[in-house]
C-alpha cells in the first residue's frame, strides 16, 4: 500500500515465506527480524529506506492462525497493529505539530481497511487452494 500524499508504504505478510520474499524484494540488508515474536499474534516492523527516505512498514500475521479467528477478532488485531503503523508514520514526518484527531482516525481507518482487504484476498486464495486439494483427493480415490 502506498500512502498517497504521505511518504511511505505498508505491506502485510501472512506467512514466513511471503515475509522473506518481500524482504528480499526490497533488498533488505542486515539481520532479518523474526517473522512473529514468541507470544505475539502479529507485529509490525518499521524500516527506513535511506535510498528514498520513505518509511516502509511490514505487518506480519500468521495466516494459518488467522483462519481460526473471527472477522471481528482479526479486525481488532489489524486495528491494533495499524495504530502502531500510524504512530511510526507520524514520527517519520518529523512535524512539530501532530496531525489532528480526525486525520488520525481516517489514517487508521484506511490502514485497517487495507489489512482487511489483504486478508480477504489471502483467505479466498487459501480456500480455493483447499478446494482444489480436496477435489484432487476425491479424483484420486475414484480411480
C-alpha positions in Angstrom: 0.0 0.0 0.0 1.3 3.4 -1.0 0.3 6.1 1.5 -0.6 8.5 -1.3 0.2 12.1 -0.3 2.3 10.8 2.7 5.7 9.3 2.3 5.9 5.5 2.8 4.4 2.1 2.1 3.0 -0.8 4.0 2.7 -4.4 3.2 1.0 -7.3 5.0 2.6 -10.8 5.1 0.6 -13.8 6.1 3.4 -16.4 6.1 7.0 -16.5 6.9 7.8 -17.4 3.2 5.9 -14.3 2.0 7.7 -12.2 4.5 11.1 -13.5 3.4 10.3 -13.0 -0.3 9.1 -9.4 0.4 12.2 -8.5 2.4 14.4 -9.9 -0.4 12.4 -7.9 -3.0 13.2 -4.6 -1.2 16.8 -5.6 -0.8 16.7 -5.6 3.0 20.2 -5.6 4.4 21.1 -6.9 7.8 19.6 -9.5 10.2 16.0 -10.3 9.3 13.6 -9.6 12.2 11.8 -12.7 13.3 8.5 -13.3 11.5 6.4 -13.1 14.6 8.0 -13.0 18.1 7.0 -15.7 20.6 3.8 -14.8 22.4 2.7 -12.3 19.8 -0.2 -12.8 17.4 1.1 -10.2 14.9 3.7 -7.5 14.7 4.9 -4.5 12.6 8.4 -3.6 11.6 9.4 -0.1 10.7 12.1 0.1 8.0 13.5 3.4 6.9 14.7 3.4 3.3 17.8 5.6 3.0 17.6 5.5 -0.8 14.1 7.0 -1.0 13.8 8.5 2.5 10.4 6.7 2.8 9.4 4.6 5.7 8.3 1.0 5.0 6.0 -0.8 7.4 5.8 -4.6 7.3 2.8 -6.0 9.2 3.1 -9.8 9.9 0.3 -12.1 11.0 0.3 -15.9 10.7 -2.3 -16.7 8.1 -3.0 -20.2 9.4 -3.6 -18.8 12.9 -5.7 -16.1 11.5 -8.0 -18.6 9.7 -9.1 -19.8 13.2 -10.1 -16.2 14.2 -13.4 -14.4 13.6 -13.5 -11.3 11.4 -14.2 -9.1 14.5 -11.1 -10.6 16.2 -9.0 -10.0 13.1 -10.3 -6.5 12.7 -9.4 -5.7 16.2 -5.9 -7.2 15.8 -5.4 -5.3 12.5 -6.6 -2.0 14.1 -4.1 -2.5 17.0 -1.2 -3.1 14.5 -2.4 -0.2 12.3 -2.2 2.2 15.3 1.5 1.2 15.5 1.9 1.9 11.8 0.3 5.3 12.2 2.5 6.1 15.2 5.6 5.3 13.2 4.4 7.2 10.2 3.6 10.2 12.4 7.1 10.1 13.9 8.7 9.8 10.4 7.0 13.1 9.3 9.1 14.9 12.0 6.4 17.7 12.3 6.3 20.0 15.3 2.5 19.8 15.4 0.9 16.4 15.4 -1.9 15.7 12.8 -5.4 16.4 14.0 -7.6 13.8 15.6 -9.8 13.4 12.5 -6.8 12.9 10.2 -5.5 10.3 12.7 -8.9 8.5 12.7 -9.1 8.5 8.9 -5.5 7.2 8.6 -6.1 4.3 11.0 -9.4 3.5 9.2 -7.7 3.4 5.8 -4.8 1.3 7.1 -7.1 -1.1 8.7 -9.3 -1.4 5.6 -6.2 -2.2 3.6 -5.3 -5.0 6.0 -8.8 -6.5 6.0 -8.9 -6.4 2.2 -5.5 -8.0 2.1 -6.8 -10.7 4.5 -9.9 -11.3 2.3 -7.7 -11.9 -0.8 -5.3 -14.2 1.2 -8.2 -16.2 2.7 -10.0 -16.5 -0.6 -6.8 -17.8 -2.3 -6.3 -20.2 0.6 -9.8 -21.6 0.4 -9.5 -22.0 -3.3 -6.3 -24.0 -2.8 -8.0 -26.2 -0.2 -11.0 -26.8 -2.6 -8.5 -27.9 -5.4 -6.7 -30.2 -3.0 -10.0 -31.8 -1.9 -11.1 -32.3 -5.5 -7.8 -33.9 -6.4 -8.1 -36.3 -3.4 -11.6 -37.2 -4.5 -10.5 -37.8 -8.0 -7.6 -40.0 -6.8 -9.9 -42.0 -4.7 -12.4 -42.5 -7.6 -9.7 -44.4 -9.6 
